[in-house]
Amino acid sequence: MIAAEPPPADALFQQLYQDLRRLARARLRRSEDITLLDTTALVHESYLRMQQQEDAALAQLPPGQFLAYASRSMRFVVIDFVRQRHAERRGGGQFQVTLNTEIGDSLAVDDSEVLRIHEALEELAQVDERLARIVDMRCFGGLDEATIADALGITDRTVRRDWQKARLMLKAALA
């Protein structure tokens, strides 16, 4: 019996699996204490969400664009997890207490800050979608300028210029 070929998007996922794990590790480095997700769980959850999209459309993407799309999907997995924790039916309004105060002091970002960053990024996307995609790929995906430029079909210089502009706009939105 001959094994069936995996769908094209599955093959692309398998080919880029280590890169996706690297993206997830970079994403979780900023919010691991908030989400309680591990690298594998984030990669697999984002892949399940990506599978809900058109399989043919995902398979057509070049590797750089697939990684950019996966980066965005991972960001939304984390945001949805944070929102879910804030839901009233799960006691989201209650104050969390930790017995080890060193852990609390070492946390860089809390739930509300993650949501503020997400909202600021959504506002930026309404102003300029490309700027938001660059921030998404660079901050949340850990992609370098060359990969971002390739995924968006622009030059490295344009990515650097847009990155500076996006940082200024996000800083103003978060102030």
C-alpha positions as CSV (number, residue, x, y, z in Angstrom):
1,M,0.0,0.0,0.0
2,I,1.4,3.4,-1.0
3,A,1.2,6.2,1.5
4,A,-0.7,9.2,0.3
5,E,1.2,12.4,-0.2
6,P,0.5,15.0,2.4
7,P,-1.4,18.1,1.2
8,P,0.9,20.9,-0.1
9,A,0.5,23.1,3.0
10,D,1.4,20.1,5.3
11,A,4.5,19.5,3.2
12,L,5.5,23.2,3.6
13,F,4.7,23.0,7.3
14,Q,7.0,20.0,7.6
15,Q,9.7,21.6,5.6
16,L,9.7,24.8,7.7
17,Y,8.9,23.1,11.1
18,Q,12.3,24.1,12.6
19,D,11.9,27.7,11.5
20,L,8.4,27.7,12.9
21,R,9.7,26.5,16.2
22,R,12.3,29.3,16.2
23,L,9.5,31.8,15.6
24,A,7.5,30.4,18.4
25,R,10.5,30.4,20.7
26,A,11.1,34.1,19.9
27,R,7.4,34.9,20.4
28,L,7.2,33.0,23.8
29,R,10.4,34.7,25.0
30,R,8.3,37.8,25.5
31,S,5.1,36.3,26.9
32,E,5.9,32.8,28.2
33,D,4.8,33.6,31.8
34,I,1.6,35.0,30.5
35,T,0.5,32.3,28.1
36,L,1.8,29.2,29.8
37,L,2.3,27.8,26.3
38,D,5.4,26.0,25.2
39,T,7.0,26.2,21.8
40,T,5.5,23.0,20.4
41,A,2.0,23.9,21.6
42,L,2.2,27.4,20.0
43,V,3.4,26.0,16.7
44,H,0.8,23.3,16.6
45,E,-2.1,25.6,17.7
46,S,-1.1,28.2,15.1
47,Y,-0.9,25.5,12.5
48,L,-4.4,24.3,13.3
49,R,-5.7,27.8,12.9
50,M,-3.8,28.2,9.6
51,Q,-5.4,25.0,8.4
52,Q,-8.8,26.6,8.7
53,Q,-7.8,28.9,5.9
54,E,-7.6,27.9,2.3
55,D,-5.1,25.0,2.1
56,A,-4.3,25.8,-1.6
57,A,-3.6,29.4,-0.8
58,L,-1.1,28.5,2.0
59,A,0.7,25.9,-0.2
60,Q,1.2,28.6,-2.9
61,L,3.1,30.9,-0.5
62,P,6.9,31.2,-0.7
63,P,8.7,30.1,2.5
64,G,9.3,33.7,3.6
65,Q,5.6,34.6,3.3
66,F,4.5,31.4,4.9
67,L,6.7,32.2,7.9
68,A,5.3,35.8,8.0
69,Y,1.8,34.4,8.0
70,A,2.7,31.9,10.7
71,S,4.1,34.7,12.8
72,R,0.9,36.6,12.6
73,S,-1.1,33.5,13.5
74,M,1.1,32.9,16.5
75,R,0.5,36.4,17.7
76,F,-3.2,35.9,17.5
77,V,-2.9,32.6,19.4
78,V,-1.2,34.4,22.3
79,I,-3.7,37.3,22.2
80,D,-6.7,34.9,22.2
81,F,-5.1,33.0,25.2
82,V,-4.7,36.3,27.1
83,R,-8.3,37.4,26.3
84,Q,-9.5,34.0,27.4
85,R,-7.8,34.3,30.7
86,H,-9.5,37.7,31.2
87,A,-13.0,36.3,30.5
88,E,-15.3,36.7,33.5
89,R,-16.5,33.1,33.5
90,R,-12.9,32.1,34.2
91,G,-12.4,34.6,37.1
92,G,-10.6,37.0,34.8
93,G,-11.2,40.0,37.1
94,Q,-9.5,38.4,40.1
95,F,-6.0,39.5,41.1
96,Q,-3.3,36.8,40.8
97,V,-1.0,36.3,43.7
98,T,2.2,34.4,43.5
99,L,4.0,32.9,46.6
100,N,7.4,33.5,45.1
101,T,7.9,37.2,44.8
102,E,11.1,36.9,42.7
103,I,9.0,35.4,39.9
104,G,6.6,38.4,40.0
105,D,9.5,40.9,39.9
106,S,11.1,39.2,36.9
107,L,8.0,39.4,34.7
108,A,8.6,41.8,31.9
109,V,5.1,42.1,30.5
110,D,1.6,41.5,32.0
111,D,-1.7,40.6,30.4
112,S,-2.9,44.2,30.1
113,E,0.3,45.3,28.4
114,V,0.1,42.5,25.8
115,L,-3.5,43.6,25.0
116,R,-2.4,47.3,24.8
117,I,0.4,46.3,22.4
118,H,-2.1,44.3,20.3
119,E,-4.6,47.1,20.2
120,A,-1.9,49.6,19.2
121,L,-0.8,47.3,16.4
122,E,-4.4,47.0,15.2
123,E,-4.7,50.8,15.1
124,L,-1.4,50.9,13.2
125,A,-2.8,48.4,10.7
126,Q,-5.7,50.7,10.1
127,V,-3.3,53.6,9.3
128,D,-0.7,51.6,7.3
129,E,-1.1,47.8,6.9
130,R,2.5,47.3,5.7
131,L,3.9,49.0,8.8
132,A,1.9,46.7,11.0
133,R,3.0,43.6,9.1
134,I,6.6,44.7,9.4
135,V,6.2,45.1,13.2
136,D,4.4,41.7,13.3
137,M,7.2,39.9,11.4
138,R,10.1,41.6,13.2
139,C,8.9,41.7,16.8
140,F,6.6,38.7,17.0
141,G,8.2,36.5,14.3
142,G,11.9,37.4,14.8
143,L,12.4,37.6,11.1
144,D,15.3,39.6,9.8
145,E,15.1,42.6,7.4
146,A,16.0,40.5,4.3
147,T,13.3,37.9,5.0
148,I,10.7,40.6,5.6
149,A,11.7,42.5,2.4
150,D,11.4,39.2,0.5
151,A,8.0,38.4,2.0
152,L,6.6,41.8,1.3
153,G,8.3,42.3,-2.1
154,I,10.1,45.5,-1.0
155,T,13.8,46.5,-0.4
156,D,15.7,46.1,2.8
157,R,16.1,49.9,3.0
158,T,12.3,50.3,2.8
159,V,11.9,47.8,5.6
160,R,14.4,49.7,7.8
161,R,12.7,53.0,7.1
162,D,9.2,51.6,7.7
163,W,10.5,49.9,10.9
164,Q,11.7,53.3,12.3
165,K,8.3,54.9,11.3
166,A,6.3,52.1,12.9
167,R,8.3,52.2,16.1
168,L,7.6,56.0,16.5
169,M,3.9,55.5,15.8
170,L,3.6,52.6,18.3
171,K,5.6,54.5,20.9
172,A,3.2,57.5,20.6
173,A,0.1,55.1,20.7
174,L,1.4,53.4,23.9
175,A,2.3,56.6,25.6
